[in-house]
Amino acid sequence: MGFDQKGSTVFKVSLGENNKWNVNETGFDKALASFDTETDAHSYAQGLARIKQNATVESGGKVLS
């Protein structure tokens, strides 16, 4: 699992290759999913964070949830 210093999982939303928005779990190279829109990527990442204990979502260096 991807963990920050406090032991929580961090899902990151970032613009990747081919102008797709990727959702990655910190500590893993491969994207969990890719989306055409940033909004869809955020929704997916926030859904993951809701079901994973102590998880947060980051985008552009800011914690979203």
PDB file of N, CA, C and O in Angstrom:
ATOM      1  N   MET A   1       0.827  -1.181   0.000  1.00  0.00           N
ATOM      2  CA  MET A   1       0.000   0.000   0.000  1.00  0.00           C
ATOM      3  C   MET A   1       0.875   1.249   0.000  1.00  0.00           C
ATOM      4  O   MET A   1       2.020   1.210   0.451  1.00  0.00           O
ATOM      5  N   GLY A   2       0.340   2.348  -0.501  1.00  0.00           N
ATOM      6  CA  GLY A   2       1.066   3.603  -0.452  1.00  0.00           C
ATOM      7  C   GLY A   2       0.778   4.314   0.857  1.00  0.00           C
ATOM      8  O   GLY A   2      -0.383   4.548   1.194  1.00  0.00           O
ATOM      9  N   PHE A   3       1.816   4.658   1.594  1.00  0.00           N
ATOM     10  CA  PHE A   3       1.627   5.291   2.890  1.00  0.00           C
ATOM     11  C   PHE A   3       2.421   6.583   2.963  1.00  0.00           C
ATOM     12  O   PHE A   3       3.523   6.682   2.422  1.00  0.00           O
ATOM     13  N   ASP A   4       1.844   7.582   3.645  1.00  0.00           N
ATOM     14  CA  ASP A   4       2.624   8.775   3.935  1.00  0.00           C
ATOM     15  C   ASP A   4       3.290   8.571   5.290  1.00  0.00           C
ATOM     16  O   ASP A   4       3.277   7.459   5.817  1.00  0.00           O
ATOM     17  N   GLN A   5       3.867   9.614   5.858  1.00  0.00           N
ATOM     18  CA  GLN A   5       4.597   9.493   7.111  1.00  0.00           C
ATOM     19  C   GLN A   5       3.707   9.060   8.275  1.00  0.00           C
ATOM     20  O   GLN A   5       4.212   8.491   9.244  1.00  0.00           O
ATOM     21  N   LYS A   6       2.422   9.309   8.211  1.00  0.00           N
ATOM     22  CA  LYS A   6       1.514   8.990   9.305  1.00  0.00           C
ATOM     23  C   LYS A   6       0.894   7.611   9.140  1.00  0.00           C
ATOM     24  O   LYS A   6       0.102   7.194   9.985  1.00  0.00           O
ATOM     25  N   GLY A   7       1.234   6.891   8.074  1.00  0.00           N
ATOM     26  CA  GLY A   7       0.707   5.561   7.877  1.00  0.00           C
ATOM     27  C   GLY A   7      -0.619   5.515   7.139  1.00  0.00           C
ATOM     28  O   GLY A   7      -1.229   4.450   7.050  1.00  0.00           O
ATOM     29  N   SER A   8      -1.080   6.637   6.608  1.00  0.00           N
ATOM     30  CA  SER A   8      -2.344   6.625   5.879  1.00  0.00           C
ATOM     31  C   SER A   8      -2.089   6.472   4.380  1.00  0.00           C
ATOM     32  O   SER A   8      -1.031   6.847   3.874  1.00  0.00           O
ATOM     33  N   THR A   9      -3.062   5.924   3.696  1.00  0.00           N
ATOM     34  CA  THR A   9      -2.973   5.746   2.250  1.00  0.00           C
ATOM     35  C   THR A   9      -3.237   7.079   1.561  1.00  0.00           C
ATOM     36  O   THR A   9      -4.126   7.828   1.967  1.00  0.00           O
ATOM     37  N   VAL A  10      -2.461   7.373   0.515  1.00  0.00           N
ATOM     38  CA  VAL A  10      -2.635   8.611  -0.241  1.00  0.00           C
ATOM     39  C   VAL A  10      -2.884   8.248  -1.701  1.00  0.00           C
ATOM     40  O   VAL A  10      -2.077   7.561  -2.328  1.00  0.00           O
ATOM     41  N   PHE A  11      -4.013   8.719  -2.234  1.00  0.00           N
ATOM     42  CA  PHE A  11      -4.325   8.578  -3.648  1.00  0.00           C
ATOM     43  C   PHE A  11      -4.049   9.915  -4.309  1.00  0.00           C
ATOM     44  O   PHE A  11      -4.544  10.946  -3.855  1.00  0.00           O
ATOM     45  N   LYS A  12      -3.258   9.908  -5.383  1.00  0.00           N
ATOM     46  CA  LYS A  12      -2.877  11.154  -6.059  1.00  0.00           C
ATOM     47  C   LYS A  12      -3.517  11.223  -7.435  1.00  0.00           C
ATOM     48  O   LYS A  12      -3.521  10.248  -8.186  1.00  0.00           O
ATOM     49  N   VAL A  13      -4.060  12.398  -7.753  1.00  0.00           N
ATOM     50  CA  VAL A  13      -4.639  12.669  -9.065  1.00  0.00           C
ATOM     51  C   VAL A  13      -3.664  13.573  -9.806  1.00  0.00           C
ATOM     52  O   VAL A  13      -3.276  14.626  -9.302  1.00  0.00           O
ATOM     53  N   SER A  14      -3.266  13.148 -11.024  1.00  0.00           N
ATOM     54  CA  SER A  14      -2.317  13.948 -11.799  1.00  0.00           C
ATOM     55  C   SER A  14      -2.545  13.727 -13.292  1.00  0.00           C
ATOM     56  O   SER A  14      -3.057  12.692 -13.718  1.00  0.00           O
ATOM     57  N   LEU A  15      -2.151  14.722 -14.064  1.00  0.00           N
ATOM     58  CA  LEU A  15      -2.250  14.622 -15.513  1.00  0.00           C
ATOM     59  C   LEU A  15      -1.094  13.773 -16.017  1.00  0.00           C
ATOM     60  O   LEU A  15       0.071  14.076 -15.760  1.00  0.00           O
ATOM     61  N   GLY A  16      -1.424  12.715 -16.730  1.00  0.00           N
ATOM     62  CA  GLY A  16      -0.405  11.793 -17.215  1.00  0.00           C
ATOM     63  C   GLY A  16      -0.238  11.872 -18.724  1.00  0.00           C
ATOM     64  O   GLY A  16      -0.571  12.874 -19.357  1.00  0.00           O
ATOM     65  N   GLU A  17       0.282  10.797 -19.274  1.00  0.00           N
ATOM     66  CA  GLU A  17       0.504  10.720 -20.712  1.00  0.00           C
ATOM     67  C   GLU A  17      -0.814  10.788 -21.471  1.00  0.00           C
ATOM     68  O   GLU A  17      -1.864  10.418 -20.947  1.00  0.00           O
ATOM     69  N   ASN A  18      -0.750  11.256 -22.689  1.00  0.00           N
ATOM     70  CA  ASN A  18      -1.913  11.345 -23.567  1.00  0.00           C
ATOM     71  C   ASN A  18      -3.038  12.201 -22.984  1.00  0.00           C
ATOM     72  O   ASN A  18      -4.210  12.001 -23.305  1.00  0.00           O
ATOM     73  N   ASN A  19      -2.672  13.153 -22.127  1.00  0.00           N
ATOM     74  CA  ASN A  19      -3.648  14.057 -21.509  1.00  0.00           C
ATOM     75  C   ASN A  19      -4.763  13.335 -20.769  1.00  0.00           C
ATOM     76  O   ASN A  19      -5.905  13.793 -20.770  1.00  0.00           O
ATOM     77  N   LYS A  20      -4.444  12.217 -20.141  1.00  0.00           N
ATOM     78  CA  LYS A  20      -5.387  11.484 -19.296  1.00  0.00           C
ATOM     79  C   LYS A  20      -5.079  11.807 -17.838  1.00  0.00           C
ATOM     80  O   LYS A  20      -3.921  11.986 -17.461  1.00  0.00           O
ATOM     81  N   TRP A  21      -6.124  11.878 -17.028  1.00  0.00           N
ATOM     82  CA  TRP A  21      -5.976  12.111 -15.600  1.00  0.00           C
ATOM     83  C   TRP A  21      -5.841  10.764 -14.906  1.00  0.00           C
ATOM     84  O   TRP A  21      -6.728   9.916 -14.999  1.00  0.00           O
ATOM     85  N   ASN A  22      -4.721  10.571 -14.208  1.00  0.00           N
ATOM     86  CA  ASN A  22      -4.430   9.306 -13.545  1.00  0.00           C
ATOM     87  C   ASN A  22      -4.683   9.385 -12.046  1.00  0.00           C
ATOM     88  O   ASN A  22      -4.503  10.427 -11.415  1.00  0.00           O
ATOM     89  N   VAL A  23      -5.103   8.259 -11.503  1.00  0.00           N
ATOM     90  CA  VAL A  23      -5.215   8.101 -10.058  1.00  0.00           C
ATOM     91  C   VAL A  23      -4.181   7.053  -9.674  1.00  0.00           C
ATOM     92  O   VAL A  23      -4.235   5.908 -10.124  1.00  0.00           O
ATOM     93  N   ASN A  24      -3.234   7.467  -8.829  1.00  0.00           N
ATOM     94  CA  ASN A  24      -2.177   6.579  -8.351  1.00  0.00           C
ATOM     95  C   ASN A  24      -2.251   6.473  -6.840  1.00  0.00           C
ATOM     96  O   ASN A  24      -2.659   7.405  -6.146  1.00  0.00           O
ATOM     97  N   GLU A  25      -1.847   5.313  -6.353  1.00  0.00           N
ATOM     98  CA  GLU A  25      -1.650   5.156  -4.921  1.00  0.00           C
ATOM     99  C   GLU A  25      -0.168   5.388  -4.660  1.00  0.00           C
ATOM    100  O   GLU A  25       0.679   4.777  -5.311  1.00  0.00           O
ATOM    101  N   THR A  26       0.149   6.261  -3.718  1.00  0.00           N
ATOM    102  CA  THR A  26       1.531   6.590  -3.415  1.00  0.00           C
ATOM    103  C   THR A  26       2.322   5.312  -3.138  1.00  0.00           C
ATOM    104  O   THR A  26       1.893   4.446  -2.376  1.00  0.00           O
ATOM    105  N   GLY A  27       3.479   5.221  -3.773  1.00  0.00           N
ATOM    106  CA  GLY A  27       4.341   4.070  -3.594  1.00  0.00           C
ATOM    107  C   GLY A  27       4.246   3.071  -4.730  1.00  0.00           C
ATOM    108  O   GLY A  27       5.020   2.115  -4.782  1.00  0.00           O
ATOM    109  N   PHE A  28       3.297   3.282  -5.648  1.00  0.00           N
ATOM    110  CA  PHE A  28       3.128   2.401  -6.793  1.00  0.00           C
ATOM    111  C   PHE A  28       3.309   3.202  -8.077  1.00  0.00           C
ATOM    112  O   PHE A  28       2.871   4.349  -8.166  1.00  0.00           O
ATOM    113  N   ASP A  29       3.951   2.599  -9.063  1.00  0.00           N
ATOM    114  CA  ASP A  29       4.210   3.280 -10.325  1.00  0.00           C
ATOM    115  C   ASP A  29       3.007   3.269 -11.258  1.00  0.00           C
ATOM    116  O   ASP A  29       2.739   4.258 -11.941  1.00  0.00           O
ATOM    117  N   LYS A  30       2.293   2.171 -11.290  1.00  0.00           N
ATOM    118  CA  LYS A  30       1.183   2.007 -12.233  1.00  0.00           C
ATOM    119  C   LYS A  30      -0.079   2.696 -11.721  1.00  0.00           C
ATOM    120  O   LYS A  30      -0.441   2.578 -10.550  1.00  0.00           O
ATOM    121  N   ALA A  31      -0.741   3.422 -12.631  1.00  0.00           N
ATOM    122  CA  ALA A  31      -1.993   4.090 -12.273  1.00  0.00           C
ATOM    123  C   ALA A  31      -3.075   3.060 -11.975  1.00  0.00           C
ATOM    124  O   ALA A  31      -3.154   2.019 -12.626  1.00  0.00           O
ATOM    125  N   LEU A  32      -3.906   3.364 -10.983  1.00  0.00           N
ATOM    126  CA  LEU A  32      -5.053   2.520 -10.691  1.00  0.00           C
ATOM    127  C   LEU A  32      -6.109   2.665 -11.776  1.00  0.00           C
ATOM    128  O   LEU A  32      -6.787   1.701 -12.133  1.00  0.00           O
ATOM    129  N   ALA A  33      -6.239   3.882 -12.296  1.00  0.00           N
ATOM    130  CA  ALA A  33      -7.220   4.173 -13.344  1.00  0.00           C
ATOM    131  C   ALA A  33      -6.837   5.476 -14.033  1.00  0.00           C
ATOM    132  O   ALA A  33      -6.120   6.305 -13.471  1.00  0.00           O
ATOM    133  N   SER A  34      -7.330   5.646 -15.269  1.00  0.00           N
ATOM    134  CA  SER A  34      -7.106   6.870 -16.047  1.00  0.00           C
ATOM    135  C   SER A  34      -8.442   7.374 -16.563  1.00  0.00           C
ATOM    136  O   SER A  34      -9.327   6.588 -16.904  1.00  0.00           O
ATOM    137  N   PHE A  35      -8.580   8.704 -16.617  1.00  0.00           N
ATOM    138  CA  PHE A  35      -9.847   9.328 -16.997  1.00  0.00           C
ATOM    139  C   PHE A  35      -9.611  10.469 -17.973  1.00  0.00           C
ATOM    140  O   PHE A  35      -8.526  11.048 -18.021  1.00  0.00           O
ATOM    141  N   ASP A  36     -10.633  10.782 -18.746  1.00  0.00           N
ATOM    142  CA  ASP A  36     -10.564  11.898 -19.684  1.00  0.00           C
ATOM    143  C   ASP A  36     -10.669  13.245 -18.979  1.00  0.00           C
ATOM    144  O   ASP A  36     -10.136  14.244 -19.463  1.00  0.00           O
ATOM    145  N   THR A  37     -11.360  13.276 -17.831  1.00  0.00           N
ATOM    146  CA  THR A  37     -11.543  14.544 -17.125  1.00  0.00           C
ATOM    147  C   THR A  37     -10.986  14.472 -15.706  1.00  0.00           C
ATOM    148  O   THR A  37     -10.975  13.417 -15.071  1.00  0.00           O
ATOM    149  N   GLU A  38     -10.532  15.612 -15.236  1.00  0.00           N
ATOM    150  CA  GLU A  38     -10.025  15.715 -13.867  1.00  0.00           C
ATOM    151  C   GLU A  38     -11.134  15.434 -12.864  1.00  0.00           C
ATOM    152  O   GLU A  38     -10.899  14.811 -11.829  1.00  0.00           O
ATOM    153  N   THR A  39     -12.343  15.894 -13.172  1.00  0.00           N
ATOM    154  CA  THR A  39     -13.488  15.686 -12.280  1.00  0.00           C
ATOM    155  C   THR A  39     -13.753  14.200 -12.064  1.00  0.00           C
ATOM    156  O   THR A  39     -13.985  13.764 -10.936  1.00  0.00           O
ATOM    157  N   ASP A  40     -13.719  13.423 -13.147  1.00  0.00           N
ATOM    158  CA  ASP A  40     -13.941  11.984 -13.026  1.00  0.00           C
ATOM    159  C   ASP A  40     -12.837  11.318 -12.204  1.00  0.00           C
ATOM    160  O   ASP A  40     -13.111  10.421 -11.406  1.00  0.00           O
ATOM    161  N   ALA A  41     -11.605  11.751 -12.397  1.00  0.00           N
ATOM    162  CA  ALA A  41     -10.483  11.195 -11.638  1.00  0.00           C
ATOM    163  C   ALA A  41     -10.636  11.517 -10.152  1.00  0.00           C
ATOM    164  O   ALA A  41     -10.400  10.656  -9.304  1.00  0.00           O
ATOM    165  N   HIS A  42     -11.030  12.751  -9.833  1.00  0.00           N
ATOM    166  CA  HIS A  42     -11.243  13.128  -8.433  1.00  0.00           C
ATOM    167  C   HIS A  42     -12.364  12.306  -7.812  1.00  0.00           C
ATOM    168  O   HIS A  42     -12.242  11.842  -6.679  1.00  0.00           O
ATOM    169  N   SER A  43     -13.443  12.127  -8.542  1.00  0.00           N
ATOM    170  CA  SER A  43     -14.575  11.341  -8.026  1.00  0.00           C
ATOM    171  C   SER A  43     -14.148   9.909  -7.712  1.00  0.00           C
ATOM    172  O   SER A  43     -14.505   9.359  -6.671  1.00  0.00           O
ATOM    173  N   TYR A  44     -13.388   9.320  -8.615  1.00  0.00           N
ATOM    174  CA  TYR A  44     -12.905   7.955  -8.414  1.00  0.00           C
ATOM    175  C   TYR A  44     -11.993   7.882  -7.185  1.00  0.00           C
ATOM    176  O   TYR A  44     -12.159   7.009  -6.333  1.00  0.00           O
ATOM    177  N   ALA A  45     -11.034   8.801  -7.103  1.00  0.00           N
ATOM    178  CA  ALA A  45     -10.084   8.805  -5.983  1.00  0.00           C
ATOM    179  C   ALA A  45     -10.804   9.035  -4.658  1.00  0.00           C
ATOM    180  O   ALA A  45     -10.474   8.398  -3.657  1.00  0.00           O
ATOM    181  N   GLN A  46     -11.767   9.924  -4.641  1.00  0.00           N
ATOM    182  CA  GLN A  46     -12.510  10.187  -3.406  1.00  0.00           C
ATOM    183  C   GLN A  46     -13.358   8.977  -3.005  1.00  0.00           C
ATOM    184  O   GLN A  46     -13.537   8.706  -1.818  1.00  0.00           O
ATOM    185  N   GLY A  47     -13.874   8.257  -3.993  1.00  0.00           N
ATOM    186  CA  GLY A  47     -14.599   7.020  -3.693  1.00  0.00           C
ATOM    187  C   GLY A  47     -13.688   5.986  -3.051  1.00  0.00           C
ATOM    188  O   GLY A  47     -14.086   5.311  -2.102  1.00  0.00           O
ATOM    189  N   LEU A  48     -12.468   5.859  -3.561  1.00  0.00           N
ATOM    190  CA  LEU A  48     -11.493   4.944  -2.962  1.00  0.00           C
ATOM    191  C   LEU A  48     -11.159   5.369  -1.534  1.00  0.00           C
ATOM    192  O   LEU A  48     -11.067   4.533  -0.636  1.00  0.00           O
ATOM    193  N   ALA A  49     -10.981   6.661  -1.336  1.00  0.00           N
ATOM    194  CA  ALA A  49     -10.610   7.177  -0.011  1.00  0.00           C
ATOM    195  C   ALA A  49     -11.726   6.946   1.010  1.00  0.00           C
ATOM    196  O   ALA A  49     -11.453   6.746   2.194  1.00  0.00           O
ATOM    197  N   ARG A  50     -12.971   6.972   0.557  1.00  0.00           N
ATOM    198  CA  ARG A  50     -14.095   6.741   1.475  1.00  0.00           C
ATOM    199  C   ARG A  50     -14.122   5.311   2.003  1.00  0.00           C
ATOM    200  O   ARG A  50     -14.539   5.074   3.137  1.00  0.00           O
ATOM    201  N   ILE A  51     -13.680   4.360   1.186  1.00  0.00           N
ATOM    202  CA  ILE A  51     -13.759   2.958   1.619  1.00  0.00           C
ATOM    203  C   ILE A  51     -12.459   2.447   2.239  1.00  0.00           C
ATOM    204  O   ILE A  51     -12.420   1.338   2.772  1.00  0.00           O
ATOM    205  N   LYS A  52     -11.411   3.241   2.173  1.00  0.00           N
ATOM    206  CA  LYS A  52     -10.110   2.847   2.715  1.00  0.00           C
ATOM    207  C   LYS A  52      -9.833   3.668   3.980  1.00  0.00           C
ATOM    208  O   LYS A  52      -9.798   4.897   3.929  1.00  0.00           O
ATOM    209  N   GLN A  53      -9.641   3.001   5.084  1.00  0.00           N
ATOM    210  CA  GLN A  53      -9.426   3.681   6.359  1.00  0.00           C
ATOM    211  C   GLN A  53      -8.200   4.594   6.308  1.00  0.00           C
ATOM    212  O   GLN A  53      -7.146   4.203   5.806  1.00  0.00           O
ATOM    213  N   ASN A  54      -8.344   5.798   6.826  1.00  0.00           N
ATOM    214  CA  ASN A  54      -7.268   6.797   6.926  1.00  0.00           C
ATOM    215  C   ASN A  54      -6.688   7.222   5.579  1.00  0.00           C
ATOM    216  O   ASN A  54      -5.525   7.620   5.507  1.00  0.00           O
ATOM    217  N   ALA A  55      -7.476   7.144   4.522  1.00  0.00           N
ATOM    218  CA  ALA A  55      -6.987   7.511   3.195  1.00  0.00           C
ATOM    219  C   ALA A  55      -7.286   8.977   2.884  1.00  0.00           C
ATOM    220  O   ALA A  55      -8.270   9.541   3.362  1.00  0.00           O
ATOM    221  N   THR A  56      -6.411   9.582   2.071  1.00  0.00           N
ATOM    222  CA  THR A  56      -6.611  10.954   1.617  1.00  0.00           C
ATOM    223  C   THR A  56      -6.398  11.011   0.111  1.00  0.00           C
ATOM    224  O   THR A  56      -5.825  10.104  -0.493  1.00  0.00           O
ATOM    225  N   VAL A  57      -6.882  12.117  -0.485  1.00  0.00           N
ATOM    226  CA  VAL A  57      -6.691  12.357  -1.906  1.00  0.00           C
ATOM    227  C   VAL A  57      -5.897  13.643  -2.061  1.00  0.00           C
ATOM    228  O   VAL A  57      -6.188  14.647  -1.410  1.00  0.00           O
ATOM    229  N   GLU A  58      -4.892  13.604  -2.929  1.00  0.00           N
ATOM    230  CA  GLU A  58      -4.072  14.786  -3.224  1.00  0.00           C
ATOM    231  C   GLU A  58      -4.130  15.097  -4.710  1.00  0.00           C
ATOM    232  O   GLU A  58      -4.158  14.200  -5.553  1.00  0.00           O
ATOM    233  N   SER A  59      -4.145  16.386  -5.008  1.00  0.00           N
ATOM    234  CA  SER A  59      -4.076  16.828  -6.397  1.00  0.00           C
ATOM    235  C   SER A  59      -3.358  18.163  -6.420  1.00  0.00           C
ATOM    236  O   SER A  59      -3.740  19.091  -5.707  1.00  0.00           O
ATOM    237  N   GLY A  60      -2.330  18.260  -7.228  1.00  0.00           N
ATOM    238  CA  GLY A  60      -1.559  19.507  -7.304  1.00  0.00           C
ATOM    239  C   GLY A  60      -0.889  19.848  -5.976  1.00  0.00           C
ATOM    240  O   GLY A  60      -0.684  21.023  -5.673  1.00  0.00           O
ATOM    241  N   GLY A  61      -0.547  18.837  -5.183  1.00  0.00           N
ATOM    242  CA  GLY A  61       0.110  19.064  -3.896  1.00  0.00           C
ATOM    243  C   GLY A  61      -0.823  19.451  -2.766  1.00  0.00           C
ATOM    244  O   GLY A  61      -0.377  19.718  -1.650  1.00  0.00           O
ATOM    245  N   LYS A  62      -2.134  19.485  -3.052  1.00  0.00           N
ATOM    246  CA  LYS A  62      -3.115  19.843  -2.029  1.00  0.00           C
ATOM    247  C   LYS A  62      -3.931  18.629  -1.629  1.00  0.00           C
ATOM    248  O   LYS A  62      -4.315  17.826  -2.479  1.00  0.00           O
ATOM    249  N   VAL A  63      -4.198  18.493  -0.336  1.00  0.00           N
ATOM    250  CA  VAL A  63      -5.031  17.401   0.164  1.00  0.00           C
ATOM    251  C   VAL A  63      -6.490  17.787  -0.075  1.00  0.00           C
ATOM    252  O   VAL A  63      -6.942  18.846   0.361  1.00  0.00           O
ATOM    253  N   LEU A  64      -7.222  16.914  -0.774  1.00  0.00           N
ATOM    254  CA  LEU A  64      -8.619  17.189  -1.085  1.00  0.00           C
ATOM    255  C   LEU A  64      -9.572  16.512  -0.110  1.00  0.00           C
ATOM    256  O   LEU A  64     -10.665  17.020   0.138  1.00  0.00           O
ATOM    257  N   SER A  65      -9.176  15.386   0.437  1.00  0.00           N
ATOM    258  CA  SER A  65     -10.048  14.707   1.397  1.00  0.00           C
ATOM    259  C   SER A  65      -9.232  13.901   2.363  1.00  0.00           C
ATOM    260  O   SER A  65      -9.787  13.255   3.251  1.00  0.00           O
TER     261      SER A  65
END
